[in-house]
Structures are given as C-alpha cells and as structure tokens.
Amino acid sequence: MGRFQKTILSTIFLATLGLACNRTNNQDNTVAQTTDSSNNCNPLETREANSPEQSPAFEGQTRACAITSEAAYQVEVLAKGLNKPWAVEPLPDGSLLVTEKPGHMRLVTATGEVGEPISGLPKVDAKGQGGLLDVALSPNFGSDRTIFWSFSEPRTGGNGTSVARGVLSSDNKRLEQVRVIFQAMPTYDGDKHFGSRLVFDADGHLFVTLGERSDKEIRPQAQHMDSHMGKILRITTDGKPAPGNPFIDKEGTLPEIWTIGQRNVEAAAFDGEGRFWSVDMGPQGGDELNLIEKGKNYGWPLVTYGEEYSGEPVATAKTQRDGYEQPVYYWDPVISPSGAQFYSGDAFPEWQGNLFVGSLTDKQLVRLQIENGRVTGEERLLKDRGQRVRDVRQGPDGALYLVTDESNGELWKISPASTTGGAGL
C-alpha cells in the first residue's frame, strides 16, 4: 500500500515537541551525535509531519535526536536476482535461508551461491501483500534441522496467515515432514496486512505477529478476543497455545493471544535483556515501536497516531485513552517498517544493544539507540542505495544480513570495513 504525504507545514507539530531548535539533516553526516532529546538537540526527522496537530504523550516519543555512527562498515552484495525476498535467516554454517514472496525458499551459501527453490513448501496465495513470508530456525536446529515459516494460505472463501514446520534435508534441497501447525482465523478474502514475523522466546515457544487485514470492515477485530486479527500470538512448536498465555483459560477468548490491538506487525525482536519489541506498520504518520508486555492492549484502531491514507482522521481513534498502551516511539512521516534486529555481535561494538529496522518507504536501514526503555537517538543508513529494506538479521559472524524488497531483489552483508574498503561501499 502506498504512503502519501499531505503538504502541511510542521511548525506547530515541532513546537509541541519543544524541538524548535537549529536543525541539520544528518544525511550529509554533518550532525554531531547527541543522546538527550531535552538538550536542544538536532532531531533527525525534519520533514513535514502528516499529523502536525497531534502531540506526543511524552518527550522523546517521536523525532529523536540525530546520531551518527563512527563504525566503519562495508556492504557486500552477496546475491542478486531474488524475486521479492521477504525474509533472511542465517544458518549456523554461514549459509542463509531466503524466502521469496511468490512462494519460493532458497539457500544462499556464505559466498553468495544461490540454490534452486527448496521443494516441499505448501502453496501460497501470492497476491497483494501476501505470499511466502517469514522463516525461523528451530531453537534445536543443530540437531533436528527443523524450520518454521509463515505464509498467506489459500482457503475456501479467501486466505489467512498460517504457520508451517518442516525438516530441511541434509542436502538443503527439500523440506520433509511438512505440516501446517497453525491457521489464523477468521479466513478473509483480502490481500493486505498478513503480518508476520516469527520469533522464538527463551522457553522455546513461538511468537507470531499478525495484521488486522486492513479493510475497515475487519479492522475492528483487532479488539475482538474471538479473532486472531491484529494480535501477537504465542504458540508451541506444535501450534498449540503456549503455557502461561494470559487468556488461556478465559471464556470467549482465543488462547493463543498474547497481546491485542496491533495493526500490521512485520518487525519484532528480543533485546539483550529478554524484552520483546515490535514495530507496527501504522496508518499514515503512525508507525510505532512497542515494548510488548503480556496481556496488554496496544490500541489499534481505537488508539493511534497518524491518519488514514486519504488524509482523513482514523474515525474511531484518539492518540491516548486510559487502559491502552502508548508506543515507546512513533514516526511521522512513516518509515514503513519491516524486519528488526537488536545487535549483540562483536563485529560492531558501537552498535551493541541498538535496534535495526528495515524501511520500505524511505528505502533505508534505521538504527535506534535505546536507553532505559526510551529512544534516545536515530540514524538512517544505506539510503543512497535506493532499495526497500525488507528484513535484517544478525549472523553468527556478527555481520548484519539484509534483503531488499524488489522484483530483482538483493541479499546484502554488512561487515566491518576492510583495509581496502570504506564505510557504505
């Protein structure tokens, strides 16, 4: 879905933030690093806001200070010619699994050799935003070679997000013992907001992030406890409700539900402290970073920042309501987030603990500095490459691996700059 901006001056919006300071766009690397949004900093975002009349709930909730990394990195294009890749998952041996939205999964070696499509995947409904989506390794992949993936499943009367599992053959050419373990309900005849990211927690249970299918007639189900739409779920590796789920014994409530009120979560990750975060693709001017806590309600479509793509207000929404969670951070204008990774490697010590988020609209990689549960700085990387960043993952070597959402998509490796290279090569 396209993102559009109205021509509205953002002066009023910036004044509400108390950030009417001398701004410099850090895309030319002229902004000095600062971490305190109350210290008259230079905010990274200086474009006109879509919703300048909206005020953040607390200082630093949007338009964080611009920060500039001193890490010297190089970008290697490992593979080209991928067909709208959606996810990348590094394997222990340095190779990588890549999903392509039309329905193929491939293995790419550490040196960039692209394999033929892996056989054994069920059919996908590859229309609109649907298709083959995320892929995640079993926590015991080294011994069981099991992988999990999400996809838009064709069904009688429409489609829906489903999760499947299978065993990757020793030659990496086929999936065996394939079965669908979970189907998000209800089935709906649409082509938008399928979610979905798959993330394992420390207990070996699987978080599944979902969208609310976008259309106005179904989006209220993000608040309905008898629907999976607009929820984050937590299931076992067999697709059952995970023990300890907050609503597992509540009558009239689906037991897989972990949190409610999400719009379309295509980015989620655990940080180094074991906290679970999501980045929700919001309405125009309302993408948001959330700290996900058991049983909480994140508001959509009753609480949100931003507006409809038409420029009209979200009719059911306010920016704040009692009993609903506020985002830790939101973007106005939007970045269209997809893919997230908290960095923990040794290759880039300066980046440890930072959150990296892919951006589709702005065609870049977003780096967030987070301290004490608040965003204290933001940087945009790789914008000069002009490609939609769909996913970002950290490999066992400490490098970051990205895929770009193009019909001629690419797989990139970000690693420390060599003696013959330089930043952003």
N, C-alpha and C positions, 0 to 999 in steps of 0.2 A: 504494500500500500504506500502511495507516495506521501511525502511530507511536504507541506507548503507553509510559507510564512506570509502573514499579513504585513503590510507596510505601516507599522505603528512605531512611533518613537518610544524608546525605552527609558527616557529620562525619569519619568515618575517611578517606574519599577526600580531603577538603580537607587533612587533617593530613599526608597523604603528599606533598602539593604544597608544604608549608611556607607555605601561604597562609591560615592561620587568623588572619586579621587582621580589623580592623573593616571590614565590608563595607557598601557602599551601592549599591543598584541604580541604574544611571545612566539608567534610563528616565525619571526625573524631572529629568534634567540637573543632578544635584547632585554628580556625581563629578568631581573635579579630574583633569585629564589627567596621566598618568604613563607612562613608557615602559619602566621597568625592573621585570621581574617579581620580581626578588630584593629589591626595595626596599620590602618590606612594602606592596605596592600593593593597591588595591581591585580584585579581579577582576570582570569584567563578569558572568560567569555565576555565579549564586548558588543556582540551583535544585538539587533533589536529583539526584544522579547515578544513572544506570541501573546502572552497574557500579562502585560505590564501592570495591570491593576491589581494583580494578586500579590499578596505579601507572604513571605516565608513565615513559618511558625517560630523559628529561632534563628539566631545569627549563624551564618555559615552553612545554612541548609541548601543554598544554591550559589552559583558564581563564586567558587572558591578561588583562593589566590593562585596565580600562575606560578608554577615551579619549573625549573629547568634542570634536567639530569646532566650530570657530568660523566655518566657511564659511556665509554666508547664501545659502540656495538657495530656489527656488520649484519647485513641482511643477505642471505643466500637463497636464491630461488631453487628449491630442491626439485620441484616438478611443475610443469605447465600442462595445459590442455585438459584439465579436470573439468567435468561438467557440473557446474554449480555445486561445488563441495559445501557441505553443511557442518561437518564436524571432523576433528582430527584427534586421534587418541594414540599417544606414544606407547610402544611396547617395550618390555624390559631389554630386548636385544638391540634397541635403537631404531628399529623399523617403526612404521606408523600405519594405523588404520585410518582411512579417509572414507567418509560417506559422501555420496553424490545424491542430490535431491531427487533426480528422476528414478532412483531405485537401485543404484549400484554401490557396493562397498569394495574398496581396493586396498591392497597392501603396498606401501611405498617403502623401499629399503632406505637405510640411512644415507646411501649415496644417491638417492633420487630415482631409482628404477621403479617405474610404475607397473604393477601387476595387472593381469586381466581381472575382470569382475569376479568376486568370490561367489560361488554358486550356493544355492540353498536358501536364499532370502525369500520371504513371502512377498506377494505383490503389494505395491504401494499405490495410493491414489495421488498421483503427482500432478496436482493442479493448484494454481494459486500459490499459497504459502505451504502447501502440503507436499509430502514425499517422504523419502528416507531422511531421518533427522539425526538424532544424537547416537553415539556409541560409547560404551564404557566397559572397561575390563572388570571381570570378577575380582574381588579382593584376593582370591586364591588363584588367579590366572596362571601363575607359575606352575601349579600342579594340576589344575582342572581345565585350563585353556578355554574357559567359558567367557563369552562376551554377551552383553545386553545391548539392545538398540531400541529406539523409539521410531515410530513411523505413522503416517496417516493411512489408516487401514480402510480399504473399500468395504462397505457394508450395505446390506439391504436398506434402502431409504436414505443413504448418504455415506458418511465416513466418520472417523473418530481417531483420536490418538491412542495407539496401542504400544505395548512393550513386549518384546520377544527376547528369548535367550537361545543360544546355541553353542556348540563346541567347535572351535576352529581346528581344522585338521592340521596334522603335523607339517604338511607341505604348504599350508596357508592358502589353499585353493578352494576350499569348500567349508560350509557350515553343516554340522551334523547334529542330530538330536534337537532339531529346531522346534520350538513351540512358543505360541503366544501365551504369555503368563498374565497379562492384564489388558483390559479394554476400558478406556474412559467412557463414561456414559453421561448423558444420552447420545445416541447417534444423531448426527445433524447433517443436513445437506448444505455444506458451505465450503469455502476454500481459504479461510483465514484463521489465524490465532490457534494453532495446534500446540503451542509451546515448542519444544520441550527439551529440557536438559535432564540428564541422569547423573546423579551424584551419590556415591556410597558414603554412609556415615561410619563412625568408628566401631559400631556394633555390627557392621556388615549388612545393614538394611539400606534400601534404595529409595532415595528421594526422586520423585518425578514431578517436574514443574509443567503446568498446563495453562492454556489460554482459555478465554471465555467465548471464543468463536466469533467475536467482533460485532456481529449484527445486533441491532438494537432490540430485536425481539428475544434474543437468547442471552444477551449480556447480563440481565438481572440475576441469572442463575449463579453468578459469581458469589452471591449472597445466600444461595439456597443450599441447605445442608443435605438434600437428597440428590444433588448433582455434583459431578466431578469438575464441572466447568469453572474456570477461574480459581483453581485451588493448587496448593502444593500438597502432594501425597507422599506417604511413607509406607513402603511395602517390603515384604520379604523377598528373597531371591526366587521364591515360587509364586510370587504375585499376590500373596495373602496380606491382610492388614498386619502391620508390624506391631509387636507387643509394645505397650506403652503409648500408643497413639492417643491423643487427647479425647477423641469422641468414640472410642472403640465400643463402648457399652451404652451409648446414648441412643434411645429410640428415635427413629426417623432420620438418622444421620449416617452417612456412608462412613464406615470405619477406617477407610484408608486416608481420610482427610487429616492433614497436619495443620494447615492454615488456610484461610479463606480470603476472598476479596482481591485476587490478583487479576491483572488484565491479560498479559501475554508474556510470560517469563521465558526468555530464551537464553538467559545467562544466570548461572548460580555456582557458588563455590564455598568451600570451607576455608576459614583463615587458620593461622598458626595456633590460635587459642581454642580451636574446635568450634567456633561460632559459624553458623550457616547464614550466608548472604545471598540475596537475589537482586537482579537488576531487571526491572519490569519495563517492558516497552509500553509507555503510556500514550495518552492522546497527544495532540499537537501542543508542545510546551510542557509535557508532564512525564517524561521518562524519569524513573526513580530507583534509587538504591535503597534496599530494605535489609535490616537485620532481622532475620526470620526467627521467631520465637514460638514455641509450641502453643497451639490453640488460639493464636491471635488473629485479628481481623484487620486486613490492610486496606480495606475501604472501597475498592472499586465495585460498582460505579457510583457509590454514594460519597466517597471522599477521593478527591484527586486534584492535582494541579494541571493546568492546561485547558484545552478546549477541543471541540470536535474539529475534524479536518476542514469542515465547511467554514470554520471561523465562529460558529455559534457556540454558546456555552454548553457544557455537558449538563443536560436538563436536570438530572437527578442529584447533582453533586455540589458539595461545598469543599473548601480546602481543609476545613477542620470540623470534626464532630467528636463529642465525648464518646469514649469506648472504642475508638478506631485508632490504629497506629499511624504515626507520621513517618514519612520516609526520612531516612538519615540524610538523604541528599536528592535533589532533583535538578534536571536540566531543562532550561528554557532559553533558546531553542533546543530541540531534541537532538540526540545523537543516534537514535535507533540502535539500542544495544543488543549484541548477540555474542555469546561466549564470554567467559570470565575465568580468571586465574589469579589467586594470591601467590605471589612469588616467594619461594623459600630456598632457592638454589644458591650455590656458592659462586656461580659464574659472574653474578652482578650483585655484590654486597650492598651497594647503594639502594637497590630495588627490594631488598628483603622486607616482607610484610606489606608491600604495595599491591594494590588490586589493579589488574589489567583487564580492560573491557574492549571488545571489538565494537566498532561503529560502522553501521551501514550507510546512514545518510551522509555523514561527513567524511566517510572513506578514510578512516584513520584508526589508530590504536590509542585508547585513553588510559593514562596512568593516574591513579588516585593514591594520594598519601592519606592514610587514616590513622588518627591518634585518639585514644580514649573514646572510640566509637563515633568519632566525627571526622568528616573530610576536611583536611587542613591544606590541601594543595592538589592541583590538577595540571597535567601536561598532556599534550596531544602529539603523538608520534606518527611517522610514516605517511603524513597527509600528501606529501609530494608524489607518492606512488599512485594516487588516484584510484584505489581499488577498495571495494566494500569488504571490510574485515568481518568475516562470519564467525570465526572461532579462534580461541587462543588457549594453548595448553603448555604446561611445562614438561619437558622431557627429563629422563633420568640423568642426562648430562648437564642439567641446569640451563639449557637453552630454551627459548620460547619458540613454539611452532604455531603458525597461523595458516588458515586457509581463507581465500578470498572468494566472495560470492559472485562469481561471474560465469558466463557460459563457457569461457575459456579460462577457468579458474586456476589459481596457483597455490602451491604449498611453500611457505617461507620458513626459514630458520634464522632466528635472531641469536647471535652468539657474540662473545667479546671480540672486538676488532683485532685482526691480525696485524703483524708488524708492517704488512704491505697494504693494509686496508685502512678504513676510517669509518667514522660514525655514519650510519644511514646509507652505506653502499648498496 
